[in-house]
Amino acid sequence: MKILVIRFSSIGDIVLTTPVIRCLKQQLPEAEIHFLTKLKFKAVSQHNPFIDQFHYFDGDLKSVIKQLKLEQFDYVVDLHKNFRTFVIKKSLSVPAFTYKKETLRKFLLTKFKINLMLGKHIVKRNLETILPLGVKDDGKGLDYFISPTDEVPMDHLPIAHQFGYIGFVIGGSYYTKKLTTQQIKDLCVQIEFPILLLGGKEDEAVGQEVAAVDPIKIYNACGKFSLNQSAFLVQKSKLIISHDTGLQYVASAYGKKTIAIWGGTSPKLDVEPYFGAKQFLNKPSGFTPYKNFVVDLPCQPCSNFGTRNCPKKHFKCMRNHDLNAIASLANEWVRSGG
């Protein structure tokens, strides 16, 4: 049996498909699992041991379809659901199971603040896609795999951070998903422990400005490490503070306690940090793996993915965050050992 799983983008959404891939491989051990994604997101899944073969899309859909036809798949699992995946499914002409997007419900929530969301996390909806194959949720949560070459020696970090740090993911794909630079500075000042700033090359300048507030306590790792090296640094952190971005879900995959800071997007969209039930079987009663910080406003959420500016011009969804409460929780979690 050959099964093609499709998820083109992005980092976080690909991580959110990993329970489907694992459950397919482990519950249908005779099946060969293929995965199709965009070439620029290759690093996200390339070390996943539950994937037998990879296929990459880099703009030439006809070439990809030609390659896929040679595989003679038995099934397609479409976890992206867009025009390109429609064309692929039509071309392969095999039974396909397609993720049910909540497009209308999200539109009503973001545009008219009518909340008809099902309260069912996207991971759960991904897993429901493969129920017809007799494959069920194993409760193990998300996966993220790196190679030994992606491991960062601790002596590559400043001495102050070699014995533990809080990871602060300061990046975000859109303006309305990020605290202002001044807020990030103010939050870091209130945190009592070493902080490692995480983000891409595009976040490097902001990271430098923030780190300048306290160069001993704050280390700017933005742009210095690859995605998978950053994932390793997430894994080694004491806890993660993050905007709504891909490394937030990498933190979930590693079972890291997470403080999630929301702006224009919202947990109401069923995309908050995700942990499997079996990840915390040995934890005490009442253990909480994450905390969402959301400013309750009539205009929030304003978008599924974030926007380049605040539609209302006030940006209160980020500007009104209680930084003292966020810092206090982070300090408490580190002091208590998580």
N, C-alpha and C positions, 0 to 999 in steps of 0.2 A: 504494500500500500504506500502511495506517495501523497503527501499532503502539503500544499503550498499555503503558507501564512503570509499575508500582506499587511505591512504597516510602513508607509513611506517616511513619516516624520512624526514628531520631532524627538528630541532627546527624552523628555519626560513621557511622551505618549508611547514611545518604543519600550521604555522600561515598564510601563503599565501593561504591556502585552505579554510580559515574561511568564506570568502564571499559566496562560493559555499554552505557550510553547512547552513548558515543563510538564503540564498535565497531559498534553497530547503524547509526548514522548514516553512518559512513565506509565501511562494507562493503556497506551497502544504501542507496546514495545516493538512490535513487528513493523511499525510504520516508519517511513523515511520522512523526516520533517525538513522542508525547505522554507527559507525565509527571504522575502523580497522587501527591500528598503531602498532609500535613496543612498547613493554612493557617499555623499557628504556626511551621512550618519553611520558609516561603516563601523566606527570605533565602539558604538553603543552596544552592538550585539556580537561582534566578531569572535569573542571568546566564550560564547554561550555553548556549553557542551551538549545541550539538548537540541541543537540545530545541526543537521547532517550536511546541508549544503546551502550556500548563500547565493542570492541573485541581487544585482544592483541596478537601479535606474539612475541614469545620468542625463536625462533629457531626450533620449531616443526610445520612444515607446515601442515602435515597430520592431526594433532590434531585440528588445527585451521579450516581447511576445514570441518572436521567432525562436528565441532560446528556450522559453518556457514550454512551447509546444513540443519540443524534442523530449521533454521529461515525461510526457504522458501521465500527468497527475490524475489521481482518483478523485481528489476533493480540493476545493479552494476555501480557505477561511479568510474572509475579507474583514480586517479590523480597521480599515481606513474609510471605506465607502465614499468614493468620489467618482468623477467621470472617468479618470484613468483606470480605476479598479473595475468599473463597469465594463470598459472596453476589454480589459484583460479577461474577465470572467466570460464575456460573450465570445471571445476568440478561442478560449480553451474548451468551451462547451462541455464542462463536467459539473457535477453537483457542487453548488457553492453555498456556504453558510456566511451570512453577512451581519456584521455588528449593527445593532439598531441605534442610530443616532437620535438624540433628543433635540433635534434642530428646532422644531416648533416650540417646545417647552422652554428652551434656552432663549429663543427670540422673545417670547412673552415675558420671561423674567427680566432680561436685560433692557428691553425697550419699553415695557409697560408695567413692570414690577408685579406681574401676575405670576405667583409661584405655584406652578403645577408640576414641579420636578418630583420625581419618584422617590428621592432620598436613597437611591441605589447607586453606589460608587461605580465609576466607569470600569473598574476591574471586574466587578460582579457582572456587569453587562457584557464585557468581553468574554467572560467565562460562560455566560448563558448562550453565546453564539455556538459553542461546540457541544452543547447538551445533546443534539441529535446524533452525535457520534458516540454517545454513551460515556462521555468524559465529564467528570465533575471536579469542582473546586477541592483541592487537597488541603486548604487552609494554611499553606506555608508562606503566603505573601509573595512579595516581589523578589526578583533575582537581579544581581549585577555581577558580572564576572570580568576580571582583568587578568593579565599575564604577570608572571613574576617580574618581568622587565619593567612593568609600570609601577612597581613599588618604589616609594621614595625613601631613601635612607634618612633616618631621623637627624643625622648630623648635617643634612642639607638644610635644616631649619635653624633659626636662631636658638641659642642655648635656652632662652626663656620659654621656648615652645617645645623643646625636645621631651619634656616630661608631662605634656598634656596641654590641650588648648580647646577653646570653643571655636568651631568653624562657623563663619558668618558668610553666607552666600549673598553677595551684594548685587549680583547681576539680575537681569530680567530682560525679556525680549521687547518690552514696551515701557514707556515712561510711567504709565499709571500703575505698573506692577512693582515700582521701586520707591522706597523711602528717599527723601531728598538727601543730598550729600551731607548737609548740616545735621539732619536727623541721625544719619549713620554715625557721624562723629559723636554726637551727644549720647547716643546709645552706647557706643564703645567706651566712652568716659565713665559711664555708670557701671559697666561690667568689671568685676574685680579680678578676672583671670586672663591669662594670655589669649589673644584673639588672632585667628588666622583668616584673612579675607580671601574668599574664593570667588572666581569669576573668570571670564575670558579676556582676551587681549583688549576688547572694547571697554572693559571695566578697569583697565590698568591705571588710567589717569585719576579716576575717582579713588581707587585704592591707595594711590600715592598720597593724595590729599588727606585721606582719612588716617593713614598710618603716621603722617607727620604730627598728628595730635599727641601721640605717645609712641615713638619708634621702638621702645623696649617692649611694651605690652602688645602692640599691634604690628603684625607682619603682613605685608601685602603680597599675596601669592597669585593675584590676578595676572593672567597672561604669562606666568612663569612656568606653568605646567600644562601638560596635555589633559584632555578630558579624563582619560583613565587614571592618570596620575592624581588629578583632582579628586576622582572617586576614591582612590586609596587614602588621600588625606581626609576625606569625609569619614571613611571607615575608622580611621585612627583617632578621630575627635572625641571629646567628652560628650558633646552634644552639638546639634546644628541649629543655627538661626537662619531662616531662609525666606526670601520672597517666593512667589509662585513661579518656580522655574525647575528645570530638569534635575538639578542636584538635590532638590527636596525629595524627589522620589528615589534617587540613589540612596539617600539617607534612610528612607524607609526599608529599602532592600537590605541594608546592613543592620537594621534594627536599632538605629540611632534615635535617641529621644530628640524630638524636633519642635522648635518654636516656629510656626508658620505665620508670616506677616502678609496680610491681604490688603489690596487697594481696590483697583477697578474691577478685578475678578473676585470670586467668592467661593467658599466651600459649598454654598447653596447650589453651585453648578455640578456638584457630586464629583469633585476632583481634589479633595483634600489629601493629606498624607495617608498612605494605606499600609496597614500591617495585617498579616494573616493571624488567625486565632492561635495557630501552633507556634508562632514566634515567641509567645510570652506565656507558655504553659507553666513555667517555673517561677513566674513573677508573683509577688504578693497580691492579695485581693485589693482592688482599687487602683492598681498600677495604670498609669496613663502614659502612653508612648509619645503623645504629641499634644500641643495646645495651639489652637487657632486664635490669632488676634485679628479681629475685624471691627472696624468702626461702623456702627449701625447708622446708616443714612438712608433717606428715601430714594436716593439715586444709585445706591450700591446694591448689586453689581451693575456696571454700565456696559460690560463687554464680556464675551466669551474668552478672549485672548489678551485683552489689554488694548490701549490706544496710545497714540503719540502725544496726546494732550488731554487735559480734563475737559469733557464736554460742558461742564458747568463753570469752568474757569477757577473754581476755588480749591480743588484737589484735597478736600477735607478727608477723603477716605484714607489718605496717607498722612496728611499734615496733623490730623487730630489723634493719632495713635498715642497711647499712654506709654511713653518710653520707659518711665520709671517702673511700671508694672512688668514690661518685657524684661528689663535688666534684672529686676528682683527675682523673677522666676528663673532666669538663667543662672544667677548666682546661687539660688536655693538648690537647683538641680545638681550643680557641680559640687556644692558643699556636701550634699546628701549622697553623692556617688551615683546619681541617676535614679 
